[in-house]
Amino acid sequence: MISGFKTEDIETDDEVLKSKMSGIKAEEIETDDEDEVEVLKSNMPGIKADDIETDDDDEVLKSNLPGIKADDIETDDEAPKSLTSGYKTEDIETDDEDMVARYKIAGKPTPDPDDSSIEEGEIIEDGPNDKRYMGKTYCDEDKAGKQRLEQATRGESAFVDWYASASASLNETSRTLPFDSSQDLAFSSHNKRMIIHKKFPPRFNNNQSAYELIQLAYDNLYQLTDTAVAAFWNKLSRQIGVSSRNQFEYSKMKSSLIGIFHHTLNELRSFNAKNLTNTIYNIFKLLGSLRNLKNYRQLSCEMVLRELLLDDDKRPRYHIFQSFADSSLVRLDQFNPQDFSNLVWSFGKAGISNQRLFDEVAEIIVHRRDLNSFNPQALANTIWAYASLQVPNQSLFDKVAKHIAKLDDFSRFPLEKFSSQELSNTLMAFAKVGVYDQNLFEKVGSHVEELGSLHNWNPQELSTLVWAYAEVGGRIGRPNVGVFEKVANHIAGLRSLASFAAQSLSTVFWAYTTVGILHQRLFNRMMDHIIGLDKLDGFHSISIANITWACSRKYKVEYEGELFEDTNTKQKHRHIMLFQKIAQHIVEYDNFDRFDTLHLSRIAEAYASAKICDARLFQRLSLASIQRRDEFGPQGIANILWAFASMNLIKRELFEAFLPALVKKFDSLNSLDLATTAWAFAVADIDAPSLFNQRFLDKCVEKESELDESHLSRLHQWHLWQTKEKIRGGLPEDLRERCHKLFVERARTKSKFQHSIATTLSSMGLELKETVLDSGYGVDALVVVNGKAVGIEVDGQFHFIGWTNSLLGNTVLKRRQITAVDRIEHISVTHWKWTNLGMDLTKRQRYLRALLGL
């Protein structure tokens, strides 16, 4: 260091300086500070442990000397010997078994004691009152530590009971845990210094198979840092369903994976916020993959993970995911926006609700000064998670809505920075929980309208967007027309709709029909696309129900009441072809078990509303409904009976099969269900005294304020059936008069044929009478011929099923009741015969004379 000088020439009390002089030996150093010099001696080259004389009982320093063997160390503190390089745990003699428990694992050698390389090690200073839980120490003297300890140990026994139960369900011969869980969960009260040594954690990559990942993690189990644990579960989740290229021993893989999983749960509380949420996120992602996996490979890691994470009904094991929530709750104050987002998104994606966790996360977010630190993805994912689990935290939604509504060009994340997925998911979340913020929806709506194009929006995002606006538009009664027009023009102008899945198509159909915007180009384009598909394999019951319901509404609005020749024949063919295509797809199913009963009833209702009857479809619907009659709710029963009655497909066995269920569920019937069911039985002319009794009449009076015009009209027809055809008691007087008055008012509405019929009859010198009969029904013309009243009516296209000669149930009921109640002769003229006569008055007169016998 100093040329030409020897250390003995240096006079100084600072002996540290002397130790840095080249050529100096330790014995030449004289100092009274015996405690400090021992460190210097241990760093002197050529010094052996037995050359060191010290009264310092902290002999751990000796264990770090190169070339020293454990038996050369003279110390009463045997525990530090376990850290000596090259030694196995069986060489350690110590009464402190708890201290070395971590190294007595499957014969693993102790870690390298070179503590200078420890980057993510954890030094735990234990006091006499310390308690250890899952590898984490909490000090009783620390108030915050006490609170964390209480939270940490809450539910411990429940979790241990679960794990014991889950482990017992596995193959006992192949279940060898890599450590003793009772030791790992045990409390320790020793007063020692413990070093958890994590020198070189393994690296995981996408090229490793599931088996390779598991073995690499297991072989380095106690070298795993929290970052490495998160990475392991991330890579493993990507291997679910991927065939393994390795030959492996299943029992070994099984025990290894169980060990890694248990180790993860034990160490989770010591993770930092980022790695904690990343680990939870990756395990939840893995859970989703397992749920979506249709076929499990035999003797695979998927089978083990399924037993660990899911019960027999594929539901998540509660205690595992409760432990995730508990681990998060103790350090929520350390979370950043991305951590919050990952955490709640994980629970939302898995469909696992934890009210306390979500409430505390919401409270922290709400009490932030602003949400500027939340990027668009974190904001959208957070709010989506609350909506998906139906946790409508009003304060949180209000905070997010105000934040987005106030964004401008100077904001850290202006609205232009939001992707199409983030915008659509955010609006969907608000709509799903029923929170409508006008400023938010108008802000996003204006942004969408101002976009140059929607080519960056994929089909799912477009369908989610219009669904959200339809949901809120239906509630407030005024849809955002600009958004619907923008999306409709975009979809209608696409070169192909091949990228649209069945669910996206059905959602768009549903949304536009719900708000009453029956965009002609859009509907035609989507209908033509479906008709042109070779197969409808991707169309499930809900998609079919939504599409048929929407198209039946459009069909009714466009064509009901119009003359045959005035309608767009091409449009009619398009509707019929669509319904025939879907009917053919449905009847190809071996059984209807995959169809929800409500969807079955809605499909039947849609076909009946569109006046399209497919004999094979209705036959299959009838058989399936009878077999599953106990699964139908009141609305489903009413819809299915109305559909068959409307199509005049009277199947007594169907009505009688549902009768007991209607009686049993009678109290659950709403006003629409009451009127619809009553009308269906009247059309079918099937007596049902067990249903239509005083109880039914009392229910009608109770629901009278809820009955609209269609309900009252149907009850009037039921009343005629009961009193005039069955000779029984009918509706109470006040309700009866109200129903009759409304029915008559609707009968006075003139049809398009009425004027031409009346003009022709007048030209024949016949006297016309009032066209509204005592029953309340109306006819196109009423004349007296040979002293007898004769009613004449032109049966328009909506008196028939499609383009057939088969009459609808309502037309059959009308003819039957006019004969029974008004006792007049009723003559029907088909619309196509009257239309074929053209405007030639002579032909019309000749035709009517022949019908009247003149």
MONORUR-V291628 format. One record per backbone hydrogen bond with DSSP energy under -0.5 kcal/mol. NH is the residue of the N-H (numbers start at 1). CO is the residue of the C=O. E is the energy in kcal/mol with one decimal. If there is no record, write none. Layout:
# MONORUR-V291628
nh=NH co=CO e=E
nh=NH co=CO e=E
This chain:
# MONORUR-V291628
nh=3 co=1 e=-0.5
nh=5 co=2 e=-1.6
nh=9 co=6 e=-1.3
nh=10 co=7 e=-1.7
nh=11 co=9 e=-0.6
nh=12 co=10 e=-0.7
nh=15 co=13 e=-1.4
nh=17 co=14 e=-1.0
nh=18 co=14 e=-0.8
nh=19 co=15 e=-1.7
nh=20 co=16 e=-0.6
nh=20 co=17 e=-1.2
nh=21 co=18 e=-1.9
nh=24 co=21 e=-1.4
nh=28 co=25 e=-1.3
nh=29 co=26 e=-1.6
nh=30 co=28 e=-0.6
nh=31 co=29 e=-0.6
nh=34 co=32 e=-1.6
nh=37 co=33 e=-2.0
nh=38 co=34 e=-1.0
nh=39 co=36 e=-1.0
nh=40 co=36 e=-1.0
nh=41 co=37 e=-2.9
nh=42 co=38 e=-2.0
nh=43 co=39 e=-0.7
nh=43 co=40 e=-1.0
nh=44 co=41 e=-1.6
nh=47 co=44 e=-1.5
nh=51 co=48 e=-1.4
nh=52 co=49 e=-1.5
nh=53 co=51 e=-0.6
nh=54 co=52 e=-0.6
nh=57 co=55 e=-0.7
nh=59 co=57 e=-2.3
nh=61 co=58 e=-1.1
nh=62 co=59 e=-1.1
nh=63 co=59 e=-0.9
nh=64 co=61 e=-1.5
nh=65 co=62 e=-1.9
nh=68 co=65 e=-1.5
nh=72 co=69 e=-1.4
nh=73 co=70 e=-1.4
nh=74 co=72 e=-0.6
nh=75 co=73 e=-0.8
nh=78 co=76 e=-1.2
nh=81 co=78 e=-1.4
nh=82 co=79 e=-1.9
nh=83 co=80 e=-2.1
nh=84 co=81 e=-2.1
nh=87 co=84 e=-1.5
nh=91 co=88 e=-1.9
nh=92 co=89 e=-1.6
nh=93 co=91 e=-0.5
nh=94 co=92 e=-0.7
nh=97 co=95 e=-1.4
nh=99 co=96 e=-0.5
nh=100 co=96 e=-0.9
nh=101 co=97 e=-0.5
nh=101 co=98 e=-0.6
nh=103 co=100 e=-1.5
nh=104 co=100 e=-0.8
nh=104 co=101 e=-0.7
nh=105 co=103 e=-1.2
nh=106 co=104 e=-0.5
nh=108 co=105 e=-2.1
nh=110 co=87 e=-1.3
nh=115 co=113 e=-2.1
nh=117 co=114 e=-1.9
nh=118 co=115 e=-1.2
nh=119 co=117 e=-0.6
nh=119 co=198 e=-0.6
nh=120 co=198 e=-0.7
nh=122 co=196 e=-1.3
nh=124 co=122 e=-0.6
nh=124 co=194 e=-1.7
nh=125 co=123 e=-0.6
nh=126 co=124 e=-0.8
nh=126 co=192 e=-1.1
nh=130 co=127 e=-1.5
nh=131 co=138 e=-1.5
nh=133 co=136 e=-2.6
nh=136 co=133 e=-1.6
nh=138 co=131 e=-1.8
nh=142 co=139 e=-1.3
nh=143 co=141 e=-0.6
nh=146 co=142 e=-2.1
nh=147 co=143 e=-1.8
nh=148 co=144 e=-2.3
nh=149 co=145 e=-2.5
nh=150 co=146 e=-2.4
nh=151 co=147 e=-2.1
nh=152 co=148 e=-2.7
nh=153 co=149 e=-2.5
nh=154 co=150 e=-1.0
nh=156 co=153 e=-2.2
nh=159 co=155 e=-2.2
nh=160 co=156 e=-2.6
nh=161 co=157 e=-2.5
nh=162 co=158 e=-2.2
nh=163 co=159 e=-2.9
nh=164 co=160 e=-2.3
nh=165 co=161 e=-2.0
nh=166 co=162 e=-3.2
nh=167 co=163 e=-2.9
nh=168 co=164 e=-2.0
nh=169 co=165 e=-1.1
nh=170 co=167 e=-1.3
nh=172 co=170 e=-0.5
nh=174 co=171 e=-1.3
nh=175 co=171 e=-0.8
nh=175 co=172 e=-0.5
nh=176 co=174 e=-1.0
nh=181 co=179 e=-0.8
nh=183 co=180 e=-0.7
nh=184 co=180 e=-2.0
nh=185 co=181 e=-2.1
nh=186 co=183 e=-0.7
nh=192 co=190 e=-0.6
nh=194 co=124 e=-1.2
nh=194 co=192 e=-0.6
nh=196 co=122 e=-1.8
nh=196 co=194 e=-0.5
nh=197 co=195 e=-0.8
nh=198 co=196 e=-0.6
nh=201 co=199 e=-0.5
nh=208 co=205 e=-1.3
nh=213 co=209 e=-2.6
nh=214 co=210 e=-2.4
nh=215 co=211 e=-2.6
nh=216 co=212 e=-2.3
nh=217 co=213 e=-2.3
nh=218 co=214 e=-2.6
nh=219 co=215 e=-2.6
nh=220 co=216 e=-0.9
nh=221 co=218 e=-1.5
nh=223 co=220 e=-2.1
nh=224 co=220 e=-0.7
nh=224 co=221 e=-0.8
nh=229 co=225 e=-2.2
nh=230 co=226 e=-2.1
nh=231 co=227 e=-2.1
nh=232 co=228 e=-2.4
nh=233 co=229 e=-2.1
nh=234 co=230 e=-1.7
nh=235 co=231 e=-2.5
nh=236 co=232 e=-2.6
nh=237 co=233 e=-1.9
nh=238 co=234 e=-0.8
nh=239 co=236 e=-1.6
nh=240 co=237 e=-0.7
nh=242 co=239 e=-2.0
nh=248 co=246 e=-0.5
nh=250 co=248 e=-0.7
nh=253 co=249 e=-2.4
nh=254 co=250 e=-2.9
nh=255 co=251 e=-2.3
nh=256 co=252 e=-2.2
nh=257 co=253 e=-2.6
nh=258 co=254 e=-2.2
nh=259 co=255 e=-2.1
nh=260 co=256 e=-2.4
nh=261 co=257 e=-2.4
nh=262 co=258 e=-2.6
nh=263 co=259 e=-2.5
nh=264 co=260 e=-2.4
nh=265 co=261 e=-2.1
nh=266 co=262 e=-2.3
nh=267 co=263 e=-2.2
nh=268 co=264 e=-1.1
nh=270 co=267 e=-1.8
nh=271 co=268 e=-1.4
nh=276 co=272 e=-2.6
nh=277 co=273 e=-2.4
nh=278 co=274 e=-2.3
nh=279 co=275 e=-2.3
nh=280 co=276 e=-2.3
nh=281 co=277 e=-2.8
nh=282 co=278 e=-2.4
nh=283 co=279 e=-2.3
nh=284 co=280 e=-2.5
nh=285 co=281 e=-2.1
nh=286 co=282 e=-2.1
nh=287 co=283 e=-2.2
nh=288 co=284 e=-2.2
nh=289 co=285 e=-1.9
nh=290 co=286 e=-2.2
nh=291 co=287 e=-2.1
nh=292 co=288 e=-1.8
nh=293 co=289 e=-0.8
nh=293 co=290 e=-0.5
nh=300 co=297 e=-0.7
nh=304 co=300 e=-1.3
nh=305 co=301 e=-2.8
nh=306 co=302 e=-2.3
nh=307 co=303 e=-1.9
nh=308 co=304 e=-2.1
nh=309 co=305 e=-2.9
nh=310 co=306 e=-2.5
nh=311 co=315 e=-2.5
nh=314 co=311 e=-1.9
nh=317 co=309 e=-2.5
nh=318 co=316 e=-0.5
nh=320 co=317 e=-0.6
nh=321 co=317 e=-1.5
nh=322 co=318 e=-2.1
nh=323 co=319 e=-1.7
nh=324 co=320 e=-1.3
nh=325 co=321 e=-1.7
nh=326 co=322 e=-2.6
nh=327 co=323 e=-2.4
nh=328 co=324 e=-1.6
nh=329 co=325 e=-2.5
nh=330 co=326 e=-1.2
nh=331 co=328 e=-1.6
nh=332 co=329 e=-0.8
nh=334 co=331 e=-2.0
nh=335 co=332 e=-1.6
nh=339 co=336 e=-0.5
nh=340 co=336 e=-2.2
nh=341 co=337 e=-2.5
nh=342 co=338 e=-2.7
nh=343 co=339 e=-2.3
nh=344 co=340 e=-2.4
nh=345 co=341 e=-2.3
nh=346 co=342 e=-1.8
nh=347 co=343 e=-1.7
nh=348 co=344 e=-2.5
nh=349 co=345 e=-3.0
nh=350 co=346 e=-1.8
nh=351 co=347 e=-0.8
nh=351 co=348 e=-0.5
nh=352 co=347 e=-2.4
nh=353 co=351 e=-0.6
nh=358 co=354 e=-2.5
nh=359 co=355 e=-2.5
nh=360 co=356 e=-2.3
nh=361 co=357 e=-2.4
nh=362 co=358 e=-2.3
nh=363 co=359 e=-2.3
nh=364 co=360 e=-2.1
nh=365 co=361 e=-2.3
nh=366 co=362 e=-2.9
nh=367 co=363 e=-1.8
nh=368 co=365 e=-1.4
nh=374 co=371 e=-1.5
nh=375 co=373 e=-0.6
nh=379 co=375 e=-2.4
nh=380 co=376 e=-2.7
nh=381 co=377 e=-2.8
nh=382 co=378 e=-1.9
nh=383 co=379 e=-2.1
nh=384 co=380 e=-2.2
nh=385 co=381 e=-2.0
nh=386 co=382 e=-1.5
nh=387 co=383 e=-1.7
nh=388 co=384 e=-2.8
nh=389 co=385 e=-1.5
nh=390 co=387 e=-1.4
nh=391 co=386 e=-3.3
nh=392 co=390 e=-0.5
nh=393 co=391 e=-2.1
nh=394 co=392 e=-1.1
nh=397 co=393 e=-2.4
nh=398 co=394 e=-2.6
nh=399 co=395 e=-2.1
nh=400 co=396 e=-2.4
nh=401 co=397 e=-2.6
nh=402 co=398 e=-2.5
nh=403 co=399 e=-2.0
nh=404 co=400 e=-2.5
nh=405 co=401 e=-2.5
nh=406 co=402 e=-1.3
nh=407 co=404 e=-1.3
nh=411 co=408 e=-1.5
nh=414 co=411 e=-0.6
nh=417 co=414 e=-2.2
nh=418 co=415 e=-1.5
nh=423 co=419 e=-2.2
nh=424 co=420 e=-2.4
nh=425 co=421 e=-2.5
nh=426 co=422 e=-1.7
nh=427 co=423 e=-2.2
nh=428 co=424 e=-2.4
nh=429 co=425 e=-2.0
nh=430 co=426 e=-1.8
nh=431 co=427 e=-2.5
nh=432 co=428 e=-2.5
nh=433 co=429 e=-1.5
nh=434 co=431 e=-0.8
nh=435 co=430 e=-2.5
nh=436 co=434 e=-0.7
nh=437 co=435 e=-0.7
nh=438 co=436 e=-0.7
nh=441 co=437 e=-2.3
nh=442 co=438 e=-2.5
nh=443 co=439 e=-2.1
nh=444 co=440 e=-2.5
nh=445 co=441 e=-2.3
nh=446 co=442 e=-2.5
nh=447 co=443 e=-1.8
nh=448 co=444 e=-2.5
nh=449 co=445 e=-2.4
nh=450 co=446 e=-1.8
nh=451 co=447 e=-0.7
nh=451 co=448 e=-0.8
nh=457 co=454 e=-1.7
nh=458 co=456 e=-0.5
nh=462 co=458 e=-2.3
nh=463 co=459 e=-2.6
nh=464 co=460 e=-2.3
nh=465 co=461 e=-2.1
nh=466 co=462 e=-2.2
nh=467 co=463 e=-2.0
nh=468 co=464 e=-2.2
nh=469 co=465 e=-2.0
nh=470 co=466 e=-2.2
nh=471 co=467 e=-2.5
nh=472 co=468 e=-2.1
nh=473 co=469 e=-2.3
nh=474 co=470 e=-2.5
nh=475 co=471 e=-1.0
nh=476 co=472 e=-2.2
nh=477 co=473 e=-1.7
nh=481 co=479 e=-1.5
nh=483 co=480 e=-0.5
nh=484 co=480 e=-1.8
nh=485 co=481 e=-2.7
nh=486 co=482 e=-2.1
nh=487 co=483 e=-2.5
nh=488 co=484 e=-2.4
nh=489 co=485 e=-2.3
nh=490 co=486 e=-1.7
nh=491 co=487 e=-2.6
nh=492 co=488 e=-2.7
nh=493 co=489 e=-1.3
nh=494 co=491 e=-1.3
nh=500 co=497 e=-1.7
nh=501 co=499 e=-0.6
nh=505 co=501 e=-2.3
nh=506 co=502 e=-2.7
nh=507 co=503 e=-2.1
nh=508 co=504 e=-2.1
nh=509 co=505 e=-2.5
nh=510 co=506 e=-2.6
nh=511 co=507 e=-2.7
nh=512 co=508 e=-2.2
nh=513 co=509 e=-2.0
nh=514 co=510 e=-2.4
nh=515 co=511 e=-1.6
nh=516 co=513 e=-0.7
nh=517 co=512 e=-2.2
nh=518 co=516 e=-0.9
nh=519 co=517 e=-1.6
nh=523 co=519 e=-2.7
nh=524 co=520 e=-2.5
nh=525 co=521 e=-2.1
nh=526 co=522 e=-2.3
nh=527 co=523 e=-2.7
nh=528 co=524 e=-2.5
nh=529 co=525 e=-1.8
nh=530 co=526 e=-2.1
nh=531 co=527 e=-2.6
nh=532 co=528 e=-1.9
nh=533 co=529 e=-0.5
nh=533 co=530 e=-1.1
nh=539 co=536 e=-1.8
nh=540 co=538 e=-0.8
nh=544 co=540 e=-2.6
nh=545 co=541 e=-2.5
nh=546 co=542 e=-2.3
nh=547 co=543 e=-2.4
nh=548 co=544 e=-2.5
nh=549 co=545 e=-2.0
nh=550 co=546 e=-2.4
nh=551 co=547 e=-2.5
nh=552 co=548 e=-2.1
nh=553 co=549 e=-1.7
nh=554 co=550 e=-2.1
nh=555 co=551 e=-2.5
nh=556 co=552 e=-2.0
nh=557 co=553 e=-2.3
nh=558 co=554 e=-2.3
nh=559 co=555 e=-2.1
nh=560 co=556 e=-1.8
nh=562 co=559 e=-2.2
nh=566 co=563 e=-0.9
nh=567 co=563 e=-0.7
nh=567 co=564 e=-1.0
nh=569 co=567 e=-1.0
nh=572 co=568 e=-2.0
nh=573 co=569 e=-2.4
nh=574 co=570 e=-2.1
nh=575 co=571 e=-2.1
nh=576 co=572 e=-2.6
nh=577 co=573 e=-2.8
nh=578 co=574 e=-2.1
nh=579 co=575 e=-2.4
nh=580 co=576 e=-2.4
nh=581 co=577 e=-2.3
nh=582 co=578 e=-2.3
nh=583 co=579 e=-2.4
nh=584 co=580 e=-2.4
nh=585 co=581 e=-1.7
nh=586 co=582 e=-2.3
nh=587 co=583 e=-2.4
nh=588 co=584 e=-0.7
nh=588 co=585 e=-0.5
nh=589 co=586 e=-1.8
nh=595 co=592 e=-1.6
nh=600 co=596 e=-2.2
nh=601 co=597 e=-2.2
nh=602 co=598 e=-2.0
nh=603 co=599 e=-2.4
nh=604 co=600 e=-2.2
nh=605 co=601 e=-2.3
nh=606 co=602 e=-2.4
nh=607 co=603 e=-2.2
nh=608 co=604 e=-2.0
nh=609 co=605 e=-2.5
nh=610 co=606 e=-2.0
nh=611 co=608 e=-1.0
nh=612 co=607 e=-2.5
nh=613 co=611 e=-0.5
nh=614 co=612 e=-0.6
nh=615 co=613 e=-0.6
nh=618 co=614 e=-2.5
nh=619 co=615 e=-1.9
nh=620 co=616 e=-2.2
nh=621 co=617 e=-2.7
nh=622 co=618 e=-2.2
nh=623 co=619 e=-2.1
nh=624 co=620 e=-2.6
nh=625 co=621 e=-2.3
nh=626 co=622 e=-2.2
nh=627 co=623 e=-2.2
nh=628 co=624 e=-1.8
nh=629 co=626 e=-1.0
nh=631 co=628 e=-2.0
nh=632 co=628 e=-0.5
nh=632 co=629 e=-0.9
nh=637 co=633 e=-2.4
nh=638 co=634 e=-2.4
nh=639 co=635 e=-2.5
nh=640 co=636 e=-2.3
nh=641 co=637 e=-2.3
nh=642 co=638 e=-2.2
nh=643 co=639 e=-2.3
nh=644 co=640 e=-1.9
nh=645 co=641 e=-2.4
nh=646 co=642 e=-3.0
nh=647 co=643 e=-1.8
nh=648 co=645 e=-1.4
nh=649 co=644 e=-2.8
nh=650 co=648 e=-1.1
nh=651 co=649 e=-0.9
nh=652 co=650 e=-0.6
nh=654 co=651 e=-0.9
nh=655 co=651 e=-1.8
nh=656 co=652 e=-2.8
nh=657 co=653 e=-1.6
nh=658 co=654 e=-1.5
nh=659 co=655 e=-1.0
nh=660 co=656 e=-0.6
nh=662 co=658 e=-2.3
nh=663 co=659 e=-2.1
nh=664 co=660 e=-2.4
nh=665 co=661 e=-2.4
nh=666 co=663 e=-0.9
nh=668 co=665 e=-1.7
nh=669 co=666 e=-1.8
nh=674 co=670 e=-2.4
nh=675 co=671 e=-2.2
nh=676 co=672 e=-2.7
nh=677 co=673 e=-2.3
nh=678 co=674 e=-2.3
nh=679 co=675 e=-2.3
nh=680 co=676 e=-2.2
nh=681 co=677 e=-2.1
nh=682 co=678 e=-1.7
nh=683 co=679 e=-2.3
nh=684 co=680 e=-2.4
nh=685 co=681 e=-1.2
nh=686 co=681 e=-1.5
nh=687 co=685 e=-0.6
nh=691 co=688 e=-1.4
nh=692 co=688 e=-2.7
nh=693 co=691 e=-1.3
nh=697 co=693 e=-1.9
nh=698 co=694 e=-2.6
nh=699 co=695 e=-1.8
nh=700 co=696 e=-2.1
nh=701 co=697 e=-2.0
nh=702 co=698 e=-2.3
nh=703 co=699 e=-2.1
nh=704 co=701 e=-1.0
nh=706 co=703 e=-1.8
nh=707 co=703 e=-0.5
nh=707 co=704 e=-1.3
nh=712 co=708 e=-2.4
nh=713 co=709 e=-2.3
nh=714 co=710 e=-1.9
nh=715 co=711 e=-2.2
nh=716 co=712 e=-1.9
nh=717 co=713 e=-1.8
nh=718 co=714 e=-2.1
nh=719 co=715 e=-2.5
nh=720 co=716 e=-2.2
nh=721 co=717 e=-1.9
nh=722 co=718 e=-2.4
nh=723 co=719 e=-2.8
nh=724 co=720 e=-2.4
nh=725 co=720 e=-1.1
nh=725 co=721 e=-0.6
nh=726 co=721 e=-1.8
nh=728 co=722 e=-3.0
nh=736 co=732 e=-2.9
nh=737 co=733 e=-2.6
nh=738 co=734 e=-1.8
nh=739 co=735 e=-2.3
nh=740 co=736 e=-2.5
nh=741 co=737 e=-2.5
nh=742 co=738 e=-1.9
nh=743 co=739 e=-2.2
nh=744 co=740 e=-2.3
nh=745 co=741 e=-1.9
nh=746 co=742 e=-1.8
nh=747 co=743 e=-1.5
nh=748 co=744 e=-1.4
nh=749 co=746 e=-1.0
nh=754 co=751 e=-0.5
nh=755 co=751 e=-0.6
nh=757 co=753 e=-2.2
nh=758 co=754 e=-2.5
nh=759 co=755 e=-2.3
nh=760 co=756 e=-1.7
nh=761 co=757 e=-2.4
nh=762 co=758 e=-2.3
nh=763 co=759 e=-1.9
nh=764 co=760 e=-0.7
nh=764 co=761 e=-0.7
nh=765 co=762 e=-1.8
nh=766 co=761 e=-1.9
nh=769 co=782 e=-2.7
nh=773 co=771 e=-0.6
nh=773 co=777 e=-3.1
nh=776 co=773 e=-1.5
nh=779 co=771 e=-2.1
nh=780 co=792 e=-0.8
nh=781 co=792 e=-1.9
nh=783 co=790 e=-2.4
nh=784 co=767 e=-0.6
nh=785 co=783 e=-0.6
nh=785 co=788 e=-3.1
nh=788 co=785 e=-1.3
nh=790 co=783 e=-3.4
nh=791 co=825 e=-3.1
nh=792 co=781 e=-3.4
nh=793 co=827 e=-2.2
nh=795 co=793 e=-0.7
nh=795 co=829 e=-2.5
nh=796 co=794 e=-0.9
nh=799 co=796 e=-2.1
nh=800 co=797 e=-1.1
nh=801 co=806 e=-2.5
nh=802 co=611 e=-1.4
nh=802 co=800 e=-0.8
nh=804 co=801 e=-2.1
nh=808 co=799 e=-2.4
nh=809 co=646 e=-2.8
nh=812 co=808 e=-2.0
nh=813 co=809 e=-2.4
nh=814 co=810 e=-2.1
nh=815 co=811 e=-2.2
nh=816 co=812 e=-2.2
nh=817 co=813 e=-2.5
nh=818 co=814 e=-2.3
nh=819 co=815 e=-1.8
nh=820 co=816 e=-1.9
nh=821 co=817 e=-2.9
nh=822 co=817 e=-0.6
nh=822 co=818 e=-1.0
nh=823 co=818 e=-1.1
nh=824 co=818 e=-0.6
nh=825 co=789 e=-1.4
nh=827 co=791 e=-3.5
nh=827 co=825 e=-0.5
nh=829 co=793 e=-2.9
nh=831 co=795 e=-1.9
nh=834 co=830 e=-2.1
nh=835 co=831 e=-2.4
nh=836 co=832 e=-1.8
nh=837 co=833 e=-0.7
nh=837 co=834 e=-0.8
nh=838 co=835 e=-1.6
nh=840 co=837 e=-1.1
nh=841 co=839 e=-0.8
nh=844 co=840 e=-1.8
nh=845 co=841 e=-2.6
nh=846 co=842 e=-2.5
nh=847 co=843 e=-2.1
nh=848 co=844 e=-2.2
nh=849 co=845 e=-2.5
nh=850 co=846 e=-1.7
nh=851 co=847 e=-1.6
nh=852 co=848 e=-2.4
nh=853 co=849 e=-1.0
nh=854 co=849 e=-2.2
